[in-house]
């Protein structure tokens, strides 16, 4: 396999210290599922402390005040459809000039009428979770029988009503063998983006087993191999950007980075499932250099701001300051934007400005958000 000829990593043309690229707002923690890897440890009932409709609209107006290019906004949960004012919030954000998306759970609330209402209100995209190609494995993770089939139906409905579709998949020790099958499914669903999450041991996710650093490296090389089939991004695995750069620097990827047993197994399964579609050279969507607090931020259901949903260190509250002030001035966010403040091998790494390591994994394992990423197998020189 030869290296890609396109630019290997996309970088933002805006100052990430002055404006975020993406903001995720957890509008509620209420959800009828009981997913084994839930970051939020979602509850069956809404929290009375949730941001009100008026407070939510004020947040959206504040985000719009950044000016063009305005942040992308994703309304997540829990399950955002647990809020009766969801369409009203989407419409308000759209009217303010924000690119609005939703990330719902697949429950009986996720109907064709509900998805059509979101599209009519101004939502551009929806993301759905699909963690396995086998119904029994996916349903066991989600805690409810029948969710796998309902997810595939919801994905098709989302496309039919005009929503851009993203599929999210969480990588754990148990789900790695399922990845080629999930790839085949997302390719058939005509998704705009496959977002692959590498498990962070927080919330209910502490109960699951993550892949090892070497296994993560193999999975990310495979994801790069198949990114001509469907555009791929990784979450809490910024090493994917380092891998993209490394592969672009060599004439023959397989010689420079020989496939181990796991990547060989994933490739063989991909070939069986996709045939000619598995073969290709061109990667359609280079990964974007955005990280926790550096172009990205998270707002909780009660108005606390975090570098990301997987890095549970609050940097401010909307009850005290507007988001615009918190994002620009919070000490932890300012530190996270400086790759020279990183510790251990991340601080020495020649790829630190485009990767920077997963700050969520560093904090989950060491208690220090600036520590080296314990999930990265790369050893920088020096």
N, C-alpha and C positions, 0 to 999 in steps of 0.2 A: 504494500500500500504506500502510495506516494503522499507527500505532505500537501495540505491545502494551499491554493494560490490566493485566496481571498484574505482580507485582513483578519487575523485570528481572534481579536478581542475588540469589542466596541467600548468606547469611553464616552462619557457624557461631555457635551460641549457647554454645560452650565457649571457654575461654581457650587459644588455640593455643600459647602459651608453656608451658602446663602439661601438655598432652596433644595427641598427633597425631590427626587425623581418619582418616588412612590410612597404613599401613606396608606397603611391598612388600619381601618377602624373596626374594632370588635364591637359591633352595635349591641350585642347581648351575649351572655353565656348560656342562655337557655337552649337546650337541644334535646330531641327525643332519642338520639342515638347514644351509645356508650362505647365509643371507639377506644380501643386499647392503647392507642398512641396519642390520645388527645393532649395537646399542649395546655388547653384551658381547664382541663378537668371539668367539663361542661356539666351544667345542672339541668334538671327537668323544669324548673320554674325561673321566671325572670327575676333579676335582682332589682329591688325598688330603688337602688342607688344609680341605676343606669342613666346615662345622659338622656335628658328629655328631648322631645322633638325640637323645641326651641333651641336648646343647647347644641343639638346636633347640627341644626341649620347654621348656627353661629360658627361652629367649627368649620363647616363647609365654606362659608363665606370667608373665613380667615385663611383657609387654604387657597381659595381663589385669589386672595389679595397678593399672593406671591407674584402674580402676573404671568404672562406667557414666557416660556412654556410652563403651564400650571402642572402641579403634581397629578399623577394618576392616583385615583382613590378606589380602594377595594373595600366593600362592606362585607365583613365576615362575622364569625361567631365562635362558639355556639352555632346556632342556625339563625341567620338574619331574618328568615321568614317567620320567626317567632314574634317579630315586631309588626304591629298593625300599620305603623307609619312608614314601612320600608319604601313603598312607591313614592310617597311624599318626599322622603329624604333623597331618593334617586333623582326625582324631578327637580328638586331644589339645587342639587349639585350640578346637574346638567345645565340648568338655566344660568348658573354662575360660571359656566365655561369649563367645568371639570370633566375629565374622562372617567365616567363612573362604571364600576364593575361590581358584581356580587359573587360571593363564594358560599353557597348554601349547602346544607346537609341534604341528603336524599331521604326525605320522609314523605308521608302523605300530603304535606303542605306544598311540595314541589310539583305542582300540576302544570298542564299546558297553559291554563288561564293565568296562573301566577307568573310564569315565564313571559308570556305575551304582555302582561301588565308591566313587567320590568322593562321590556323592550320599548313599549309605548311611553314609559316614563322617562326614558333616555339612557338606560343601561346599554353599554356597548358589548360587554362580555360577561361570561359566566364561567366559573371554574368548578369542576366536580372532581371528587376523589375516586380513584380506581387503583387499589393496592395489589391486585392480583388478577390473573387471567382465569382463575378457577373460582367459581361462585362460592364454594364452601370455604376457601381460604379468605376471600374478601369479606364474606359475611361474618366469619369468626372474628376478624379484626374490628369490624364495625359494630358487632354486638347484636345485630338484628338479622334474622333470616330474610332472604328475598331482596336485600339491598343491591346486590350485584346486578340482577336483572333490571331493577328499577333505575339504577345508575345509567345503564346502557340506553334505556328508553328515554330518560331525561336528557341525555347527551344528544340523542337524535332530535328530540323535540326542541332543544335549545337552538340547534342549527336551523331547524325548520321555521322558527319564529324570528330568525335573523340575528341571533346573538353569536358573537365570536366565542369559540369554545376552547378552554384550557382544561387539560386533565392533569391532576396532581397525583403523584405516586410516592409513597413512603418506602424507602429502602431499609430493610432490617435483615438480619441473618435469615429469617424465615421467608422473606419475600424475594430475595435475590433470584432464585431459580424461576420465578414468575415473570421476570422483566421482559424476556423476549416475547412472551405471550401478550403482555400488556402493550408492548410496542405494536404488535400486529393489530390489536384492538384499536389503539389510538390512530393508527394509520388508516383503518377502515372508517373511523368516525370523522375524518377530515378535521382534525384538531388544528388550531392555529399555533399551539404551544404545548409541549409536554414538560411539565415542571416536576422534577425528580427531587424529593426531599430526603436528605440523609438524616436519619433519626438523631434527635437531640434528647438526652435522658432528662427530660423535665416534664412535669405534670404526670399523666398516666404513662407516658413514654418511658418512665424509669423502670417499668415492669418488663420491657422488651429488650432484646439483645441486638446491639448495633453490629455492623460489619467491622472488621479490623481495618487499620490504615492501609495495609497492602491490598485487602479486598476492595476497599473504596477506590483505590487507584485503578485496579483492574476494571471495576464497574464504570468509572469515568472514562477510561480509554474506550471501552465498548460503547458508551453513550456518544462519544465523539465519532466512532465508527459509523453509527446508525443515524447521525443527525442530518443526513441527506434525506432520510425517509420522512422524518417529521422534525420540526425545529425543537431543540432541547435547551432547557435551562436547569440549573441545579440550585437548590436552596440549602444553605448551611454547608455547602461544599464548594467554596470559592476556588479550591484547587483546580476545578474544571477549567478556569481561565489560565492557570499556569500550565496545565496540560496542553491547552490549545496553542499557547505560545511555544512550548517545547516541541510539539509536533510540527509546527510551521518552520522550525529552525533546522529540520533534518530532511534529507532527500528520501529516505526510506524509513517509514515509521516502524515497521515490524522488525527491522534490523536494529534500530536505535532503542526501541522499547518492546522487547520480545513478549509475546502473549504468554501469560501463565495459565495454569489449569482452569481457573475461573473464567477468564476472558475467552479461552478456547471453547469452553462449554457454552458460554453465552453466544458466541459466534455460531457454533454448530446449530444450536436451537433456533437462532435467528434465520439461518439459511434454510432449515427445514420448514419454518413457518412462513417466510416471506419470499423464498425463491429468488427470482431476479431482482426483486425490490430491495433485497439485502445488500446488493452490490452497488457501490457508488463511491465517488471520490469527493464530491463537492459538499461542503457543509453550508447549509442555507442560511443559518442565523448564528453569527458569532456571539459568544456570551458577553453580557454587559457587566462592566466593572462597577458594581454597586454593592455595598456591604452595610452591615448594621450600623446605623447612625451616620453613614456616609452615603447620602442619597436615599436613604430608607429609614422609615420610622413607623412606630406602632402606637395606636391609641386604644386603651382598654375600655371596657364597657362603662367604667366609672370615671373616665376622663384622665387617667394617668397615662403619661407618655413614656415610651420605652424605646431603646435602640432597635429592638425587634421583638416579636412575640415570643421568641425562644430565648431571649436574654432578659430575665426578670429583674432588672435593676431600674426602678423608676427614676426619671430625670426631671420630672416636673408634673404638675397637675393643671388641667384646664380650669379648675376652680380658682386657681391663683394667677395664672398667666395665660395669654393666648398661645396657641401652638406655634405661631411664627416666632415669638420671642424664645420659647423653650428650644425649638429646633436650632436656632442660630446661636444661642448663648449658653445652653446647659453645659457645664464643665465636662461631663463624661462624653457627650457627643463631640465636643471639640477635640478631646483627646483621641477618640476613636477615628477621627479624620486624619490623624497624623501617624503615618506608618512607621515613623522613626521612634515612636513611643512604645512600639510593640516589644514584648520580651522574648527571650529564648531564641530559637531558630527562626521564628517569624520576623523578629527584629533584624536578623542578619540576612534574611532571604533576599535574593536579587529580584524576586517577583513580588515583593511586598506591596508595591504601589498598585498593582492590578489584582492581587489576590488578598493579602492581608490576613489570611486564615479565618476560620469560623470563630468569631468572638463568642458565640453561644456555646460551642463545644468547649472552648477554653474556660469559660466561666462555670459550666456545668461540672467539669472534671476538677478544676483547680480552685475555683472561687475567685479567680482573678480574670476580668474580661480582657486584660492586655497580655495575658500569658500566651505562650506558644500554643498552637492548635494541636492537641494530642491525637487528632484523627488524621494528620497529614504524614505521609510516608517519605516525603521529600527531605533530603538532607542538603542544605545549602553549603557551599564551600566556605571555609574559614571557621 
